[in-house]
Amino acid sequence: VTPVVVTNKKKFASVTPDAEGEVAPGGALLTVVPKEAAQPTA
């Protein structure tokens, strides 16, 4: 068992698991979606 901890979740729009149980090497483990960059105001 290898734990995975995302310590800065607030910087991402979402962090969701893609798999449960065993994951093959190279297999998808998490989907991490970045927050969109702030749009500059004119």
N, C-alpha and C positions, 0 to 999 in steps of 0.2 A: 504494500500500500504506500503510495506517495501522495501526501496531501498537497493541494494547490490552494494558495491563499492569495486573493486579490486585495491588496491593502489600500488601494486608492480608488475604490469603486465609484466614489462621487465624481471622478473625472471622466467617467464613461456614461453613455446614455443607457446601456444595459450590459450585463454580464450574465449569460445563461448557459447552463450545462447542455452539451450535445450528447452525452453518453452517461450511462450508469454502469457500474460494475467494471469489468476488465475492458481496457482499451488497447488495441493493437498499436505497436510502434508506428508513428506517423498518422494515427487515427485522430479524428476530431474530438477534442475534449471540451472546449468552451467556445462560445461565440461572444466576442467582445466588440461592441459597437461604440465608436468614439462619439462624443458630443460634437455637434457641428460648431465650427469656428464662429466666433462672434462676428456679426456683420458690422463693418465700420459705418458710423453715421456721418452724413454729409453736413 
